[in-house]
Amino acid sequence: MAKLYFRYGAMNSGKSTALMQVAHNYEEQGMQVLILKPQVDTKGGDELVSRLGVRRKADLLVPPEVDVFEAVRTASRQQKLACVLCDESQFFTPKQAEQLFMVTVDLNIPVICYGLRSDFSLKGFPGSTRLLELAHTIEEMKTICTCGRKATCNCRKVNGQFVFEGEQVAIDLENDVQYVSMCPQCYFRERRAFYARRAAK
């Protein structure tokens, strides 16, 4: 039975790099994979971009209104698919997460999703929340904070300053937005400092 895997981790935990390695492993054995990327993620255009500098073209950029199940079924008619690999899966809609689950049920094709669990304010992305509810297997990809502790939080910087308010989606490297992985202790230190500065104004 095919399974839906959700591999989540904070920024810089190697999600895109791991996806590209999995794709390489399948292809080295002569198998076909289908790589999906939500169109909302504009970083890299139609490419997956790893912070290690590795890049790879996505097979399909997925707008929010697209039925992912039908897109995979169409692709599977053209070539036998061994696996569907999804980058930046937090940007899928909850409905698309359900459609990916149904790819495993009705098409019997494994789906491996890589993405963030929560945003810079520690709130879940709707797509990630649905993946956590549906996935057969959930795996955490780990990274470390600058202090050496395990990083589980994503901090947003705008123009070099930490911010804790704003829209949920702001793509890094656009409009001077950057993200830093932090442990909860460092995250809340910066968050308290942010609100202290706001209160002092």
C-alpha positions in Angstrom: 0.0 0.0 0.0 1.3 3.4 -1.0 1.8 5.9 1.8 1.7 9.7 2.3 4.8 11.0 4.1 5.1 14.4 5.7 8.7 15.4 6.4 8.7 18.7 8.3 11.4 20.9 9.8 12.4 24.4 10.5 14.2 26.5 7.9 17.6 25.2 7.0 16.8 21.6 8.0 17.7 20.4 4.5 14.2 19.6 3.2 14.7 20.6 -0.4 18.1 19.0 -0.5 16.6 15.8 0.9 13.9 15.8 -1.7 16.4 16.2 -4.5 18.5 13.3 -3.1 15.4 11.1 -3.0 14.6 12.0 -6.6 18.1 11.2 -7.6 17.9 7.8 -5.9 14.8 6.8 -7.7 16.1 8.0 -11.1 19.4 6.2 -10.6 17.3 3.0 -10.5 15.5 3.9 -13.7 12.3 5.0 -12.0 10.2 8.1 -12.7 9.3 10.7 -10.1 7.0 13.7 -10.4 8.1 16.8 -8.5 5.5 19.3 -7.5 6.0 22.8 -6.1 3.2 25.2 -5.1 3.1 28.3 -7.3 2.7 30.5 -4.2 6.4 29.9 -3.5 8.0 32.2 -6.0 11.6 31.8 -4.8 13.6 30.2 -7.6 10.7 30.5 -10.1 10.0 27.0 -11.5 13.1 25.6 -9.7 13.6 24.0 -6.3 16.3 25.9 -4.5 18.4 24.4 -1.7 20.5 26.6 0.6 23.4 24.4 -0.3 23.2 25.8 -3.8 21.6 22.7 -5.4 18.8 23.5 -7.8 16.4 21.4 -9.8 13.4 22.2 -12.0 10.0 21.3 -10.7 7.9 19.1 -13.1 4.7 21.1 -12.2 4.0 24.4 -10.5 0.7 24.0 -8.7 -1.7 27.0 -8.4 -4.1 26.9 -5.4 -7.1 26.1 -7.6 -5.5 23.1 -9.3 -6.8 19.6 -8.5 -3.5 17.9 -7.6 -5.1 14.4 -7.8 -6.1 15.0 -11.4 -2.7 16.5 -12.2 -0.9 13.4 -10.9 -3.4 11.0 -12.6 -2.8 12.7 -15.9 1.0 12.5 -15.5 0.8 8.8 -14.4 -1.0 8.0 -17.7 2.0 9.4 -19.6 4.6 7.5 -17.6 4.7 5.1 -14.7 5.4 7.0 -11.6 7.3 5.5 -8.7 6.8 8.5 -6.4 5.4 12.0 -6.1 7.7 14.5 -4.4 6.4 17.8 -3.1 8.5 20.8 -2.0 7.3 23.7 0.2 4.2 21.7 1.0 3.0 24.1 3.6 1.7 26.2 0.7 -0.7 23.6 -0.6 -4.4 24.2 0.4 -6.0 21.8 2.8 -8.0 20.5 -0.1 -4.8 19.8 -2.1 -3.4 18.0 0.9 -6.5 15.7 0.8 -6.0 15.2 -2.9 -2.4 14.1 -2.3 -3.6 11.6 0.3 -6.0 10.3 -2.3 -3.1 9.8 -4.8 -1.9 7.1 -2.4 -5.3 5.6 -1.9 -6.7 5.5 -5.4 -3.6 5.6 -7.6 -1.3 3.6 -5.2 1.5 6.0 -5.8 3.7 7.1 -2.7 3.7 10.8 -2.0 6.5 12.5 0.1 5.8 16.0 1.2 8.5 18.3 2.6 7.6 21.6 4.3 7.3 23.8 7.4 4.9 22.8 10.2 4.3 26.4 11.4 5.0 30.0 10.4 7.0 32.8 12.0 4.3 33.4 14.6 4.1 29.7 15.6 0.8 29.2 13.8 0.2 26.2 11.6 0.0 26.6 7.9 -3.4 25.2 6.8 -1.8 22.8 4.3 0.7 21.5 6.8 -2.1 21.0 9.5 -4.1 18.9 7.0 -1.0 16.9 6.1 -0.3 16.2 9.8 -3.8 15.0 10.1 -3.7 12.7 7.1 -0.1 11.5 6.6 0.6 7.8 7.2 4.1 8.7 8.4 5.3 12.0 9.9 9.0 12.6 10.2 10.8 15.6 11.7 13.9 16.9 10.0 16.2 18.6 12.5 18.4 21.6 12.5 20.1 23.7 15.2 19.8 27.3 16.5 22.8 29.6 16.6 23.1 28.8 20.4 23.5 25.1 19.6 20.1 23.9 20.8 17.6 22.2 18.5 15.7 24.7 16.3 12.0 24.3 16.0 10.9 27.9 15.3 11.1 30.1 12.2 11.9 33.7 12.8 11.3 36.4 10.2 13.6 39.3 9.6 12.7 42.3 7.5 15.5 44.7 6.7 17.7 42.8 9.2 15.2 43.2 12.1 13.2 40.5 13.7 9.4 41.0 13.3 6.5 39.0 14.8 3.6 40.6 13.0 2.5 40.5 9.4 1.0 38.2 6.7 1.6 34.5 7.1 3.2 34.2 3.7 6.2 36.3 2.8 8.7 34.5 0.6 12.3 34.8 1.8 14.8 36.7 -0.3 11.9 39.0 -1.6 11.3 42.5 -0.2 14.3 42.1 2.2 12.6 39.2 4.0 14.8 36.5 5.6 14.2 33.6 7.9 16.3 32.2 10.8 15.8 28.9 12.6 15.7 29.3 16.3 15.2 27.3 19.5 12.1 28.3 21.6 14.3 30.1 24.1 16.0 32.3 21.5 12.7 32.8 19.7 10.9 34.1 22.7 13.8 36.3 23.7 13.6 38.1 20.4 9.8 38.2 20.5 9.8 39.8 24.0 12.4 42.3 22.8 10.3 43.1 19.7 7.2 43.9 21.8 9.2 45.8 24.4 10.5 48.1 21.6 6.9 48.5 20.4 5.6 49.4 23.8 8.5 51.9 24.3 7.5 53.9 21.2 
